[in-house]
Amino acid sequence: MSLREQEYMTTVEKCGSISKAADLLHISQPSLSQYIQKIERRTGYQIFDRSNKILSLTVAGVEYMNTCHEILRLSKELIKKIDDISEIKRGRIVIGVTSHRSPYLLPEILFNFQRKYPGVNLDIIEKLSTDELEDITLRGEVDLFFTTTPLKNKGFSIEHLSDDILSLVIPPDSYISGNMQKMTFDEIGDFICCSLCNMKFVLSPQTMKLGRLIHKLFERINFEPQVFFETYNMDTGIAMASKGLCASFTFSTLKPQKDYGEVPLYIPIMDKDFTVSLVIAFPRQRYLSRAASAFIQMSREILGQRNLLNC
């Protein structure tokens, strides 16, 4: 079994189509079809179920593909170990991040890392949800990824970067008695139920951890919000709140860098049940290169400095 075979077959699996895979691999569709048939004749069983428009794996194909992914993973680990001999003068890290976090986390970290380690290539993969990032990391497509706890899968090691506090976002002209930064959970719950009962909310979908945390909050205070709409982009709710159009929520590390004119009010929900840990996660049983360790360390230092500035 050659590395080219694994690359071809895993690409077909990912695309679910021989024609799409052939385009990505820059070969003709008939050539790829013949290549697959040759492998199936050699192994003695059918790998892909072709009965539907989108290809799927047969039972035997699942076992074959698991082996392909494992060989590709071991090949990548060998390259990382060889690169480590160069003492971070070269290497490659594939970094996963959700699209709503990338503008807040990546620019400063990538700028400083590339300046210190110019020979290390950084590839970025964005997904809408951390569940997707967990899946592709376990398949070996990503080395490490930014996420928040808890993780869906137990097979990851994590490095803590920062605490991330759920914050209520409200229009700048909202009246609040007392210190917003020191409101208790009960006071915030009463404020939402009484003062925001007629206001629309722009929320995150429950496919996101933020959305699930917001839903948990509303259940705990027994509040049924008027939902304006849902968005994967935290900036949307914050920008609309700044114009007095709605209330919203965000995490403390996701306050926008853009200036929307009027600045909305942020009320941190200082309760352990609504504070998550921002971490970098990577598969527990896999080799972590020196370059990846250096990236984690730099991320921790930069986000730690931000926390000190925000105190």
C-alpha positions in Angstrom: 0.0 0.0 0.0 1.7 3.2 -1.2 1.2 6.8 0.1 -0.3 7.7 -3.3 -2.9 5.0 -2.8 -3.9 6.4 0.6 -4.0 9.9 -0.7 -6.2 8.9 -3.7 -8.6 6.8 -1.6 -9.0 9.2 1.3 -9.7 12.0 -1.2 -12.5 10.0 -2.8 -13.9 9.2 0.7 -13.8 12.9 1.6 -15.4 14.1 -1.7 -18.0 11.3 -1.9 -17.5 11.5 -5.7 -14.9 10.2 -8.1 -15.2 13.1 -10.4 -14.7 15.7 -7.6 -11.8 13.7 -6.2 -10.2 13.5 -9.7 -10.4 17.3 -10.0 -8.7 17.8 -6.6 -6.0 15.2 -7.5 -5.5 16.7 -11.0 -6.0 13.4 -12.8 -8.8 12.2 -15.2 -11.9 10.6 -13.8 -11.5 7.4 -15.9 -7.9 7.0 -14.6 -9.1 7.3 -11.0 -12.0 4.9 -11.5 -9.6 2.3 -13.0 -7.2 2.9 -10.0 -10.0 2.2 -7.5 -11.1 -0.9 -9.4 -7.5 -2.2 -9.4 -7.3 -1.8 -5.6 -10.7 -3.5 -5.2 -9.5 -6.5 -7.3 -6.3 -6.7 -5.3 -8.0 -6.6 -1.9 -10.8 -8.9 -3.1 -13.7 -6.8 -1.8 -15.6 -3.6 -2.8 -14.5 -0.5 -0.9 -17.1 2.0 -2.1 -20.8 1.5 -2.4 -21.8 3.0 -5.7 -25.5 2.4 -5.5 -26.2 6.1 -4.5 -25.3 9.4 -6.1 -22.9 10.1 -3.2 -20.3 7.3 -2.7 -20.2 5.7 0.7 -18.0 3.0 2.3 -18.9 -0.6 2.5 -18.3 -2.5 5.8 -15.0 -3.8 4.4 -14.3 -0.3 3.1 -14.5 1.2 6.6 -11.7 -1.1 7.7 -9.6 -0.4 4.7 -10.0 3.4 5.1 -9.2 3.3 8.8 -5.9 1.7 7.9 -5.3 4.3 5.2 -5.8 7.1 7.7 -3.5 5.4 10.2 -0.7 5.0 7.7 -1.0 8.7 6.6 -0.9 9.7 10.3 2.2 7.7 10.9 3.8 9.2 7.8 3.1 12.7 9.0 4.5 11.9 12.5 7.7 10.6 10.9 8.1 13.9 9.0 7.5 15.8 12.2 10.2 13.8 14.1 12.7 14.4 11.3 11.9 18.1 11.2 12.5 18.3 15.0 16.2 17.5 14.4 16.5 20.9 12.8 15.5 22.5 16.2 12.4 24.4 14.8 14.3 25.8 11.8 11.7 24.1 9.6 8.4 22.2 10.0 4.7 22.4 9.3 1.8 22.8 11.7 -1.9 22.4 10.7 -4.0 24.6 13.0 -7.8 24.3 13.4 -10.0 27.1 14.5 -13.7 28.1 14.3 -14.5 30.9 11.9 -15.9 33.1 14.7 -12.7 32.8 16.8 -10.1 33.2 14.1 -10.1 37.0 13.8 -9.6 37.4 17.5 -6.9 34.7 18.1 -4.9 34.3 14.9 -3.5 37.6 13.7 -1.3 38.5 16.7 -0.2 34.9 17.4 0.6 34.1 13.8 2.5 37.3 13.3 4.7 36.7 16.3 5.2 33.0 15.6 6.2 33.6 11.9 8.6 36.3 12.9 10.3 34.0 15.4 10.2 30.8 13.4 10.2 31.8 9.7 11.0 28.3 8.5 7.9 26.7 10.0 4.9 26.6 7.6 1.5 27.2 9.2 -1.7 25.9 7.5 -5.0 27.1 8.9 -8.3 25.1 8.6 -11.5 26.9 9.6 -14.7 25.2 10.6 -18.1 26.4 11.9 -18.1 24.2 15.0 -15.6 22.7 17.4 -17.3 19.3 16.9 -16.1 19.4 13.3 -12.6 20.3 14.4 -12.5 17.4 16.8 -13.4 15.0 14.1 -10.9 16.1 11.5 -8.1 16.3 14.1 -8.8 12.7 15.1 -8.6 11.8 11.4 -5.1 13.3 11.3 -6.0 16.3 9.1 -5.2 18.8 11.9 -2.3 18.8 14.4 -3.9 21.1 17.1 -6.9 23.4 17.4 -8.3 26.2 19.5 -11.5 25.3 21.4 -13.3 25.7 24.7 -14.0 23.0 27.3 -15.7 20.6 27.6 -14.7 18.6 24.5 -16.9 16.0 23.0 -14.2 13.4 22.7 -12.0 12.2 25.6 -9.0 11.4 23.4 -7.4 14.9 23.6 -4.8 16.5 25.7 -5.4 20.2 26.4 -3.3 23.2 27.2 -5.2 26.0 29.1 -4.8 29.4 27.5 -7.4 31.7 29.1 -10.7 31.8 31.0 -13.6 32.8 28.8 -16.6 34.4 30.5 -20.1 34.5 29.0 -21.2 38.1 28.7 -24.5 39.7 28.1 -24.4 42.5 25.4 -27.0 45.2 25.6 -27.6 48.6 23.9 -25.4 51.5 25.2 -28.4 53.6 26.5 -29.7 50.7 28.7 -30.3 51.8 32.3 -28.6 49.7 35.0 -28.5 50.5 38.6 -25.2 49.5 40.3 -21.9 48.2 39.0 -22.3 46.0 35.9 -19.0 44.3 36.5 -20.0 43.1 39.9 -23.6 42.0 39.3 -24.5 38.7 40.9 -26.0 35.9 38.8 -29.4 36.5 40.4 -29.2 40.2 39.7 -28.4 39.5 36.0 -31.3 37.0 35.8 -33.7 39.5 37.3 -32.4 42.2 34.9 -33.0 40.0 31.8 -36.4 38.8 32.9 -37.6 42.3 33.9 -35.8 44.8 31.7 -35.2 42.8 28.6 -38.5 40.9 28.4 -39.7 43.0 25.4 -36.3 43.2 23.7 -35.3 40.9 20.8 -32.2 38.7 21.0 -29.7 37.8 18.4 -28.3 34.5 19.5 -25.8 31.8 18.5 -27.3 28.4 17.3 -27.1 25.5 19.6 -24.6 23.7 17.3 -22.1 26.1 18.9 -20.9 25.9 22.5 -21.9 29.5 23.0 -25.4 28.8 21.8 -25.7 25.8 24.2 -24.5 27.9 27.1 -27.0 30.7 26.3 -29.8 28.1 26.2 -28.6 26.7 29.6 -28.7 30.3 31.0 -32.3 30.9 29.8 -33.4 27.6 31.2 -31.9 28.4 34.6 -33.6 31.8 34.9 -36.8 30.4 33.3 -36.8 33.0 30.5 -38.3 32.7 27.0 -36.4 35.2 24.7 -37.9 36.9 21.7 -35.4 35.6 19.1 -34.7 38.0 16.3 -32.4 35.5 14.4 -29.4 33.3 15.0 -25.9 33.9 13.7 -22.5 32.2 13.7 -20.8 35.6 13.7 -20.6 37.2 17.2 -19.9 40.6 15.7 -23.4 40.7 14.2 -25.2 40.6 17.5 -22.8 43.0 19.1 -23.0 45.5 16.2 -26.8 45.4 16.3 -26.9 45.8 20.1 -24.7 48.9 19.7 -27.5 50.4 17.6 -30.1 49.6 20.2 -31.7 46.9 18.0 -31.3 43.9 20.2 -29.5 42.2 23.1 -27.0 39.5 22.5 -24.2 37.4 24.1 -20.5 36.8 23.5 -17.5 35.5 25.3 -15.0 37.8 26.9 -12.3 36.9 24.3 -14.7 37.7 21.4 -15.2 41.4 21.9 -14.9 42.9 18.4 -11.8 44.8 17.3 -13.9 46.9 14.9 -15.4 50.2 15.9 -19.1 50.3 15.5 -19.4 53.9 16.8 -21.5 53.4 19.9 -20.1 50.8 22.2 -22.6 48.4 23.7 -22.6 47.5 27.4 -21.0 44.2 28.4 -22.2 42.5 31.6 -19.9 39.5 32.5 -21.8 36.6 34.0 -19.5 35.7 36.9 -20.6 32.2 37.5 -18.5 29.1 37.2 -21.3 27.4 35.2 -21.0 30.1 32.5 -17.2 30.4 32.4 -15.3 28.1 30.0 -11.6 27.4 29.5 -10.1 28.5 26.2 -7.6 25.8 25.3 -5.5 24.3 22.5 -6.3 20.6 22.0 -4.3 17.8 20.3 -4.7 14.0 20.2 -3.4 12.4 23.4 -1.6 9.5 21.8 0.1 11.4 18.9 3.6 12.9 18.6 3.6 16.7 19.3 6.5 18.3 17.4 8.7 21.0 18.8 7.2 23.5 16.5 3.7 22.7 17.7 4.9 22.9 21.3 6.5 26.3 20.6 3.2 27.5 19.0 1.2 26.5 22.1 3.7 28.3 24.4 3.5 31.5 22.3 -0.3 31.3 22.3 -0.4 31.0 26.1 2.0 33.9 26.5 0.0 36.2 24.2 -3.4 35.4 25.6 -2.0 35.7 29.1 -0.8 39.2 28.4 -4.3 40.1 27.1 -5.8 38.9 30.3 -3.5 41.1 32.4 -4.4 44.1 30.2 -8.1 43.4 30.7 -7.9 43.2 34.4 
